[in-house]
Amino acid sequence: MTWNRWYGIRSYVRSSLWIVPFAAILLEQITLHAAIAVDRYLNWVPLWPLSEAGTQAAMQTIITLTLSFLVFTFGSLLVAIQVASGQLSPRIIATTLLRDNVIRWTVGLFVFTMLFAVGAVSRPDATVPRLLVWISAVLGMISIAAFLYLIDYSARLLRPVSIVWLVGEQGKAVIESVYPNPIRENDTGQLRAPKLEPAHRLIAHDGGSAIILAVNMQMLVVEAEKSDAVVEVVPRVGDFVATGDALFQIHGGVAPVDADRLRDAVAFGRERTLEQDATFAFRVIVDIGIKALSKAINDPTTAVLAIDQLHRLLRMVGRRHLHDEQIEDSAGRLRVVSPTPNWEDFVELSCSEIRLYGTENFQVARRLRAMILDLLGTLPHWRHPALRKELRLLDQTIERVYASAEERVLARTPDMQGLGGYSGSREAP
């Protein structure tokens, strides 16, 4: 199996809700037959407080309860998906809700308990309570507790602060993966463009139109070493690539490059994911923020929560090398060039749309300014030009939106809470 197919299967499994419940069906059959074998071997007849009729009623109650739990969970999940995608962003469905292990494992527990109880009550010898009845009873009690926990967990999960925090955590992980090297004190931020020979071959995408989800850089390095060439990846991770679009450019080389092997190193899909797409976490958080700022929802506090996470991620990005796209082999020779987002891309993505839709709200204007000023004070000086540009654009937008001088002063006041957290101990810039 090629790498990109394996990656697609793994990504599908991680974002599919039905995998764990289906595995619970197989596990239930194994556990049921094992428990029957143990019960027969031990001839275990413990004390049981119920009669035969009471036992049958208890088992039927367990089956009914777990079935009700399943129906309620899936019905509530569908409603939650509709509400969350409408009020926050449709992108959170695949990135958070369907990948949540608490929901998946709880549903798996309900399926396991229901089928185990069905298997236990369908045994021909049901006159004496045996091991199966005890296991079913314990599983029933655990399922009730799990259902109550799931209700509380889901209510907390679907709050905007929980969603943006969860996306922020995922964004933190992908930033650490894509940009593993922090900057040092003596770094100047100067970039050295690679000196490449003119491209003598272009390899196009021959599959269906899709979005690039991930690229196996080590696989590209191996193929480039075989032909002593430099492989340049044309699109970025997260870009849409149509059939026939340029995928690779080959520079130099003493032997032909296997085009099929290079294509196998790129995974495609219908929707962007967070595995290698460093800007997608920013995109989801910004979408939540601007959706909250729409006239239909009008929830600027949620936009402030989104800026909180953007602030955290921008500080993290600003302290890392963002131009590790030049990959060398073990001998130190350049083999792969892959474009990655630069600092200006992250800053513009984080600020521009929120500034456009949210400056007319005091909370957003003040929190956005507080973020920019804090980053100016904590990041290296060669990160400042992009931030100063956004600060200048914010001032221009405030001048255009607010007619009163007093309102302009209020909007220019930096405030980490948006509105109400400024102490007044310093003058607004």
VMD Tcl script that draws the C-alpha trace (Angstrom):
set ca {
  {0.00 0.00 0.00}
  {1.34 3.42 -0.92}
  {2.01 6.06 1.73}
  {-0.71 8.44 0.60}
  {-3.36 5.70 0.68}
  {-2.26 4.62 4.14}
  {-2.37 8.23 5.29}
  {-5.89 8.60 3.90}
  {-7.09 5.49 5.71}
  {-5.52 6.61 8.99}
  {-7.04 10.08 8.68}
  {-10.47 8.58 7.91}
  {-10.30 6.28 10.92}
  {-9.37 9.15 13.23}
  {-12.32 11.26 12.06}
  {-14.99 8.53 11.83}
  {-17.50 8.02 14.60}
  {-18.53 4.49 13.63}
  {-15.12 2.80 13.98}
  {-15.14 2.40 17.78}
  {-18.78 1.15 17.98}
  {-18.05 -1.36 15.23}
  {-14.98 -2.58 17.11}
  {-17.21 -2.87 20.20}
  {-19.42 -5.35 18.31}
  {-16.44 -7.62 17.62}
  {-15.13 -7.23 21.17}
  {-18.55 -8.08 22.59}
  {-18.64 -11.39 20.76}
  {-15.18 -12.31 22.02}
  {-16.00 -11.29 25.59}
  {-19.37 -13.08 25.56}
  {-17.92 -16.41 24.47}
  {-15.01 -16.05 26.89}
  {-17.39 -15.34 29.79}
  {-19.53 -18.36 28.88}
  {-16.46 -20.58 28.85}
  {-15.26 -19.26 32.21}
  {-18.73 -19.62 33.71}
  {-18.96 -23.25 32.63}
  {-15.47 -24.03 33.86}
  {-15.93 -22.49 37.31}
  {-19.61 -23.41 37.67}
  {-19.90 -20.10 39.47}
  {-23.24 -19.57 41.20}
  {-22.97 -16.43 43.36}
  {-25.74 -14.99 45.44}
  {-28.25 -13.05 43.38}
  {-31.03 -10.94 44.93}
  {-33.57 -11.38 42.12}
  {-35.80 -14.21 41.03}
  {-35.82 -15.62 37.51}
  {-38.59 -13.19 36.48}
  {-36.77 -10.28 38.15}
  {-33.56 -11.23 36.38}
  {-35.29 -11.26 33.03}
  {-36.84 -7.87 33.78}
  {-33.48 -6.42 34.84}
  {-31.80 -7.66 31.68}
  {-34.54 -6.21 29.51}
  {-34.18 -2.91 31.38}
  {-30.45 -2.82 30.63}
  {-31.13 -3.47 26.95}
  {-33.80 -0.78 26.82}
  {-31.66 1.76 28.66}
  {-28.58 1.31 26.45}
  {-30.71 1.44 23.31}
  {-32.28 4.67 24.56}
  {-28.83 6.03 25.36}
  {-27.70 5.30 21.80}
  {-30.74 6.94 20.23}
  {-30.47 9.99 22.46}
  {-26.70 10.34 21.90}
  {-26.88 10.17 18.13}
  {-29.93 12.43 17.98}
  {-28.28 15.00 20.24}
  {-25.04 14.77 18.28}
  {-26.81 15.56 15.01}
  {-28.51 18.57 16.59}
  {-25.23 19.69 18.16}
  {-23.45 19.45 14.81}
  {-26.12 21.60 13.15}
  {-26.10 24.21 15.90}
  {-22.31 24.33 16.23}
  {-21.70 24.55 12.49}
  {-24.31 27.27 12.16}
  {-23.17 29.43 15.07}
  {-19.43 28.68 15.10}
  {-18.00 27.14 11.92}
  {-18.67 24.04 9.78}
  {-14.94 23.28 9.98}
  {-15.23 22.22 13.61}
  {-17.26 19.11 12.71}
  {-14.32 17.15 11.34}
  {-11.65 18.80 13.49}
  {-13.31 18.45 16.91}
  {-16.70 16.73 17.21}
  {-16.08 13.62 15.10}
  {-12.55 13.20 16.49}
  {-13.58 13.45 20.13}
  {-12.62 10.20 21.85}
  {-15.02 10.66 24.77}
  {-18.03 10.60 22.43}
  {-16.71 7.69 20.38}
  {-15.75 5.50 23.36}
  {-18.99 6.22 25.19}
  {-21.03 5.17 22.18}
  {-18.84 2.08 21.94}
  {-19.62 1.27 25.58}
  {-23.37 1.54 24.96}
  {-23.16 -0.78 21.95}
  {-21.04 -3.27 23.87}
  {-23.38 -3.29 26.89}
  {-26.55 -3.65 24.84}
  {-25.25 -6.54 22.74}
  {-23.73 -8.29 25.75}
  {-27.04 -8.08 27.62}
  {-28.87 -9.41 24.55}
  {-26.41 -12.31 24.36}
  {-26.80 -13.03 28.05}
  {-30.60 -13.00 28.12}
  {-30.82 -15.16 25.01}
  {-28.98 -18.08 26.65}
  {-31.20 -21.19 26.98}
  {-30.23 -21.70 30.65}
  {-31.58 -18.60 32.34}
  {-32.98 -20.18 35.53}
  {-29.96 -19.33 37.71}
  {-28.10 -16.02 37.59}
  {-24.61 -16.68 36.28}
  {-21.49 -14.74 35.37}
  {-23.13 -13.20 32.30}
  {-25.86 -11.64 34.42}
  {-23.35 -10.12 36.82}
  {-21.26 -8.70 33.98}
  {-24.39 -7.29 32.33}
  {-25.46 -5.65 35.58}
  {-22.05 -4.04 36.09}
  {-21.96 -2.85 32.48}
  {-25.47 -1.41 32.90}
  {-24.40 0.63 35.93}
  {-21.27 1.84 34.11}
  {-23.38 2.83 31.09}
  {-25.74 4.90 33.25}
  {-22.78 6.72 34.79}
  {-21.18 7.20 31.36}
  {-24.41 8.60 29.94}
  {-24.70 11.16 32.73}
  {-21.05 12.10 32.22}
  {-21.57 12.41 28.47}
  {-24.43 14.87 28.95}
  {-22.25 17.07 31.15}
  {-19.23 16.68 28.87}
  {-21.17 17.54 25.71}
  {-22.69 20.62 27.29}
  {-19.21 21.85 28.21}
  {-17.66 20.82 24.89}
  {-20.10 22.79 22.75}
  {-19.41 26.09 24.49}
  {-17.46 28.50 22.24}
  {-14.62 28.77 24.75}
  {-14.16 24.99 24.73}
  {-14.22 24.75 20.94}
  {-11.70 27.53 20.33}
  {-9.46 26.19 23.10}
  {-9.55 22.71 21.59}
  {-8.72 24.03 18.11}
  {-5.95 26.10 19.67}
  {-4.47 23.00 21.29}
  {-4.56 21.19 17.97}
  {-2.96 24.19 16.30}
  {-0.21 24.22 18.92}
  {0.55 20.57 18.18}
  {0.74 21.05 14.41}
  {2.96 24.13 14.78}
  {5.37 22.14 16.93}
  {5.36 19.40 14.30}
  {5.75 21.56 11.19}
  {8.12 24.12 12.76}
  {10.13 22.18 15.35}
  {13.07 24.61 15.64}
  {12.75 27.65 17.94}
  {14.61 30.83 17.04}
  {17.83 31.74 18.83}
  {19.00 35.04 20.24}
  {21.48 35.67 17.41}
  {18.97 34.99 14.61}
  {18.40 37.91 12.26}
  {15.42 36.63 10.31}
  {17.31 36.89 7.05}
  {16.34 34.23 4.53}
  {18.69 32.54 2.13}
  {16.93 31.63 -1.08}
  {18.14 28.31 -2.46}
  {20.24 28.44 -5.62}
  {18.57 25.99 -7.95}
  {19.33 25.00 -11.47}
  {16.56 25.73 -13.98}
  {13.76 23.18 -13.75}
  {14.02 20.67 -16.56}
  {10.92 18.64 -15.74}
  {7.45 19.34 -14.42}
  {5.36 16.60 -12.83}
  {1.62 17.26 -12.87}
  {-1.14 15.95 -10.66}
  {-2.84 13.08 -12.51}
  {-5.58 12.27 -9.98}
  {-8.90 13.91 -9.23}
  {-9.07 17.51 -8.09}
  {-8.53 17.67 -4.33}
  {-6.78 19.45 -1.46}
  {-3.26 18.55 -0.35}
  {-3.49 17.18 3.19}
  {0.10 16.10 3.83}
  {3.44 15.49 2.14}
  {5.97 12.81 3.09}
  {9.16 14.86 2.95}
  {11.47 11.98 3.81}
  {10.09 9.97 0.93}
  {10.80 12.88 -1.40}
  {14.35 13.14 -0.07}
  {14.95 9.46 -0.80}
  {13.67 9.80 -4.36}
  {15.72 12.95 -4.92}
  {18.86 11.19 -3.70}
  {18.34 8.34 -6.14}
  {18.55 10.71 -9.10}
  {20.88 13.29 -7.45}
  {18.26 15.98 -8.06}
  {16.35 18.64 -6.15}
  {12.58 18.18 -5.91}
  {10.55 21.35 -5.55}
  {6.99 20.98 -4.28}
  {4.93 23.58 -6.11}
  {1.70 23.88 -4.03}
  {1.49 24.22 -0.26}
  {-0.21 21.86 2.12}
  {-3.84 23.01 2.19}
  {-3.89 24.19 -1.43}
  {-6.51 22.99 -3.88}
  {-4.92 21.16 -6.82}
  {-6.88 20.45 -9.99}
  {-6.13 17.64 -12.39}
  {-3.16 18.61 -14.53}
  {-1.84 21.29 -12.16}
  {1.88 21.38 -11.44}
  {2.81 19.24 -8.45}
  {6.62 19.04 -8.61}
  {9.47 20.70 -10.44}
  {12.71 18.77 -10.86}
  {16.02 20.63 -10.77}
  {19.22 18.94 -11.92}
  {19.78 15.22 -11.55}
  {21.78 12.52 -13.29}
  {18.95 9.98 -13.56}
  {15.20 10.18 -14.23}
  {12.96 10.68 -11.23}
  {10.14 8.21 -10.63}
  {7.09 10.43 -11.03}
  {4.69 7.86 -9.58}
  {6.77 7.54 -6.42}
  {6.74 11.30 -5.98}
  {2.96 11.42 -6.41}
  {2.62 8.64 -3.82}
  {4.30 10.97 -1.29}
  {1.38 13.42 -1.41}
  {-1.92 12.73 0.37}
  {-5.09 14.35 -0.99}
  {-8.56 14.80 0.43}
  {-11.79 16.75 0.11}
  {-11.31 18.90 3.22}
  {-8.32 20.46 4.93}
  {-7.07 18.79 8.10}
  {-4.77 19.83 10.92}
  {-2.08 17.16 10.62}
  {0.40 19.21 8.55}
  {-1.61 22.33 7.70}
  {-0.21 24.95 10.07}
  {-2.56 27.72 8.96}
  {-5.76 25.67 9.12}
  {-6.07 26.04 12.89}
  {-5.84 29.82 12.43}
  {-8.44 29.56 9.65}
  {-10.92 27.70 11.86}
  {-10.47 30.10 14.80}
  {-10.82 33.15 12.54}
  {-13.98 31.63 11.02}
  {-15.44 31.25 14.50}
  {-14.55 34.85 15.28}
  {-16.03 36.41 12.15}
  {-19.12 34.19 12.37}
  {-19.68 35.55 15.90}
  {-19.33 39.08 14.52}
  {-22.04 38.59 11.90}
  {-25.20 40.65 12.28}
  {-27.27 37.49 12.66}
  {-25.32 36.26 15.72}
  {-23.73 39.47 17.11}
  {-21.56 37.80 19.76}
  {-18.35 39.86 20.08}
  {-17.34 38.09 23.29}
  {-16.87 34.88 21.30}
  {-14.72 36.86 18.86}
  {-12.58 37.98 21.81}
  {-12.19 34.34 22.86}
  {-11.03 33.58 19.31}
  {-8.47 36.40 19.48}
  {-7.18 34.92 22.75}
  {-6.27 31.71 20.94}
  {-4.88 33.56 17.91}
  {-2.71 35.56 20.29}
  {-1.32 32.39 21.83}
  {-0.65 30.74 18.48}
  {0.91 33.86 16.94}
  {3.32 34.19 19.86}
  {4.27 30.56 19.40}
  {4.73 30.92 15.64}
  {6.72 34.11 16.05}
  {9.28 32.32 18.19}
  {9.97 29.55 15.67}
  {11.80 29.18 12.39}
  {9.13 29.34 9.70}
  {11.36 28.69 6.71}
  {12.49 25.12 7.22}
  {11.24 24.27 3.74}
  {14.74 23.53 2.47}
  {15.35 19.89 3.39}
  {18.81 18.36 3.09}
  {19.97 14.77 2.98}
  {22.36 13.14 5.45}
  {25.33 14.56 3.51}
  {24.04 18.13 3.81}
  {22.98 18.51 0.18}
  {19.72 20.23 -0.67}
  {17.14 17.71 -1.86}
  {13.63 19.08 -1.33}
  {12.19 22.58 -1.41}
  {8.66 22.85 -0.07}
  {6.81 26.17 0.40}
  {5.45 26.89 3.88}
  {3.53 29.89 5.24}
  {5.71 32.77 6.40}
  {5.22 35.17 9.29}
  {3.31 37.71 7.22}
  {0.84 35.01 6.17}
  {0.06 34.13 9.78}
  {-0.32 37.77 10.85}
  {-2.59 38.70 7.95}
  {-4.73 35.61 8.45}
  {-5.13 36.34 12.16}
  {-5.88 40.06 11.90}
  {-7.28 41.17 8.56}
  {-10.78 39.66 8.53}
  {-11.41 40.17 12.24}
  {-10.30 43.79 11.85}
  {-12.60 44.23 8.85}
  {-15.71 42.81 10.52}
  {-15.06 43.63 14.16}
  {-13.47 47.06 14.50}
  {-16.86 48.70 14.93}
  {-17.15 46.76 18.20}
  {-15.14 48.13 21.12}
  {-14.33 44.69 22.50}
  {-12.75 43.47 19.29}
  {-10.85 46.66 18.50}
  {-9.34 46.85 22.00}
  {-8.48 43.13 22.21}
  {-6.93 43.15 18.74}
  {-4.75 46.12 19.66}
  {-3.72 44.49 22.94}
  {-2.64 41.38 21.01}
  {-0.54 43.35 18.52}
  {1.12 45.48 21.21}
  {1.93 42.44 23.31}
  {3.50 40.66 20.34}
  {5.53 43.79 19.54}
  {6.90 43.68 23.07}
  {7.68 39.96 23.20}
  {8.81 38.94 19.69}
  {12.13 39.72 17.93}
  {12.41 43.04 16.10}
  {12.40 41.38 12.68}
  {8.86 40.18 13.39}
  {7.67 43.75 13.98}
  {7.03 45.13 10.44}
  {4.02 42.89 9.79}
  {2.62 43.71 13.24}
  {3.13 47.47 12.81}
  {1.36 47.25 9.46}
  {-1.66 45.65 11.12}
  {-1.59 48.25 13.90}
  {-1.56 51.04 11.31}
  {-4.47 49.46 9.43}
  {-6.39 49.09 12.69}
  {-5.92 52.80 13.41}
  {-7.11 53.70 9.93}
  {-10.20 51.54 10.32}
  {-10.97 53.11 13.72}
  {-10.69 56.57 12.20}
  {-13.15 55.59 9.51}
  {-15.66 53.83 11.77}
  {-15.89 56.13 14.81}
  {-16.99 59.73 14.33}
  {-16.48 60.82 17.94}
  {-12.99 61.54 19.31}
  {-13.96 60.04 22.67}
  {-15.08 56.82 20.99}
  {-11.85 56.65 19.00}
  {-9.84 56.95 22.22}
  {-11.95 54.20 23.78}
  {-11.50 51.95 20.73}
  {-7.71 52.53 20.70}
  {-7.28 51.49 24.32}
  {-5.60 48.07 24.50}
  {-7.49 45.64 26.70}
  {-6.77 41.92 27.11}
  {-10.39 41.34 28.13}
  {-11.81 43.38 25.29}
  {-13.80 45.75 27.46}
  {-13.56 46.11 31.22}
  {-10.05 44.84 31.87}
  {-8.09 48.03 31.23}
  {-6.84 49.71 34.40}
  {-6.14 53.13 32.84}
  {-2.57 53.16 34.13}
  {-1.07 53.99 30.73}
  {-2.05 56.17 27.83}
  {-3.52 54.60 24.76}
  {-1.18 54.86 21.75}
}
mol new
graphics top color blue
foreach p $ca { graphics top sphere $p radius 0.5 }
foreach p [lrange $ca 0 end-1] q [lrange $ca 1 end] { graphics top cylinder $p $q radius 0.2 }
display resetview
